[in-house]
Amino acid sequence: METDPDRDAQPEPEERPIFPHPQWSIGVVLIFAVVAILAGLRNPVWWLIGSPCILVLLVWIYVRIKVS
């Protein structure tokens, strides 16, 4: 009796992200980035304070443009 190799094959587990986070957290960071950019128009120190969020926004936009 032959066995079906496809039936016995186990699916490969997906790689876990290095830093697991809830899906909504990126949305919050993107909102903070937009707020920091708008606040930076009046007081440029907000660009410095919001720079990590602004960097995430720029990477997010870059990935969206490259993927689509």
N, C-alpha and C positions, 0 to 999 in steps of 0.2 A: 504494500500500500504506500503510495507516494504522499508526501506532505507538501502543502502549498507554501512556498517560501514567503509569499506576500502576507499570508495569514499569520505566520509565526513571527514576522518582523515587528519589533517594537518601535513605536514612533520615537524619534529623537526628541528629547526634552528641549524646550526653548531655553536659550540662554537668559539668565536673569539679569536685569540691569544692575550696573555697579552701584548706583544710588537709587533704590526704589523710592518712588514718591507717588502720591495720589495724582490722578490725571488732572484734577482741577487746579493743582498748584501752579502749573505752567500758565494757566489763564490768569491767575492772580498776579504772577510776576509780570506778565505782559501788560496788564492794566496798570500796575505800579510804574512800568516803564513809560507808558504814555503820559501818566500824570507827572512824572519827573521831567519829561521833555517839555510839557506845557508849563510847568512851574519854573523850569529853567529859562523860559523866555523872559520872565520878570526878574529872577534872581539866579544867576548862573551857578551858584553853589549847589543847586538841586541837580544839575547835571553830574556833579561829582558824587553827591549822595546817591543818586539813582543809577550811577554808571554800571553796577552789576546787572540790574534789571534791563537797562538799555542795551547792554551787550547781549543778553539773552534774546531780546527783541530783534536785534540785528541778525543774530544767528538763525533765529526762527524764520525771519523773512527770507534770508539767503537759502535756507533749506527748502522752503515752500516754492521759491522761484526755480531752483535747480531740479527739484523732483517733478514739477509739473511741466 
